[in-house]
Amino acid sequence: MNDENPVSILSDEECWEFLGSQEFGRLAFHLAEQVHITPINYAVDDGTLLFRTAEGSKLLAVVMNPDIAFEVDAYDDETAISVILRGSARLLEEDEAHRSENVPLRPWVPTLKYNVVEIRPTEISGRRFSLAKPWTHLNTEA
């Protein structure tokens, strides 16, 4: 990546590597006739994502309509990365929910979240952006 080509496409492997290095993303889902987006913490587990949730809108949404989109991004002074996946979500049955104990999936807030949801992607894409940030080079002394 260089100044002439500030955007590069990530391979599937690079997308998964990035997802595995993060733990916070945004889940988009349908509930009733509206699209919702909510932050969640997650963990990668063998080509899927897992998250915990309490009873409520996220759980109701994935049970009623499993189609989801999920996005994770990060940036520093020089680079930004964004990975988006589309797929389906499902509530794991009790005999499968133990999978969450084998990955670094821990609640960020001390609330009870007994339900484990799996996101199985059907499409994944990612981009890396070389940031120019021209405003950081402006001379503020006039």
SULCOR-V712297 format. One record per helix or strand of 2 or more residues. SS is the DSSP state (helix for helix, strand for strand). FROM is the first residue (numbers start at 1). LEN is the number of residues. Records with the same first field share a line. If there is no record, write none. Layout:
SS = FROM-LEN ; FROM-LEN
This chain:
strand = 7-3 ; 24-8 ; 34-8 ; 43-3 ; 48-6 ; 67-9 ; 79-13 ; 115-16
helix = 12-10 ; 57-8 ; 97-6 ; 134-4
